[in-house]
Amino acid sequence: MAASPAISVLMPVHNGMPYLPDTVASVLAQSFRNFELLAIDDGSTDATADYLKALTDPRVKYHRLNKVGLV
């Protein structure tokens, strides 16, 4: 069993594609590596889900919600 990450970065997003690639790249480029990025998609209708599901970095965890207004 892998050790739990030291830090969880919570990133709520709704229709964030104009900013999402740069945002994710910035988080993943941090010098501290022992973290997970929890991407919480609040019912996006743009390409947010496709983008986040296509990421291969194991630190990125994608969760989709029906539009509940989290963001």
C-alpha positions in Angstrom: 0.0 0.0 0.0 1.4 3.4 -0.9 1.9 6.0 1.7 -0.7 8.8 1.9 0.4 12.1 0.4 1.5 14.8 2.9 -0.8 17.4 1.3 -4.1 17.4 -0.6 -4.7 20.3 -2.9 -8.4 20.9 -3.5 -9.3 22.4 -6.8 -13.0 23.0 -7.4 -13.8 23.8 -11.0 -16.8 24.6 -13.2 -16.3 25.2 -16.9 -12.7 26.1 -16.3 -11.1 25.1 -19.6 -9.8 28.7 -20.4 -7.7 28.4 -17.3 -7.5 24.8 -16.4 -4.3 23.7 -18.3 -2.2 26.5 -16.9 -3.6 25.9 -13.4 -3.0 22.2 -13.3 0.5 22.7 -14.8 1.3 25.2 -12.1 0.3 22.9 -9.3 2.1 19.9 -10.8 5.3 21.9 -11.3 5.8 22.6 -7.6 9.1 21.6 -6.1 7.3 19.8 -3.3 6.2 16.5 -4.8 4.3 14.6 -2.0 0.8 15.8 -2.7 -2.4 14.9 -4.5 -4.5 17.2 -6.6 -8.2 16.6 -6.0 -10.0 18.1 -9.0 -13.7 18.5 -8.1 -15.7 19.1 -11.3 -19.0 20.8 -10.4 -21.0 19.7 -13.4 -19.0 21.3 -16.1 -20.5 21.4 -19.6 -17.3 22.3 -21.4 -14.2 20.1 -22.0 -13.2 20.2 -18.3 -14.0 16.5 -17.7 -12.3 15.3 -20.8 -9.1 17.3 -20.0 -8.9 16.1 -16.3 -9.7 12.5 -17.2 -6.9 12.5 -19.8 -4.2 13.6 -17.3 -1.8 10.7 -16.6 0.0 12.1 -13.5 -1.0 9.8 -10.7 -1.2 12.7 -8.2 -4.3 14.0 -10.0 -7.6 12.6 -8.7 -10.7 13.5 -10.7 -14.2 13.6 -9.1 -17.4 14.7 -10.8 -20.4 16.1 -9.1 -23.8 17.0 -10.6 -24.1 20.8 -10.5 -24.4 21.5 -6.8 -22.9 25.0 -6.7 -19.7 23.9 -5.0 -17.7 26.4 -7.0 
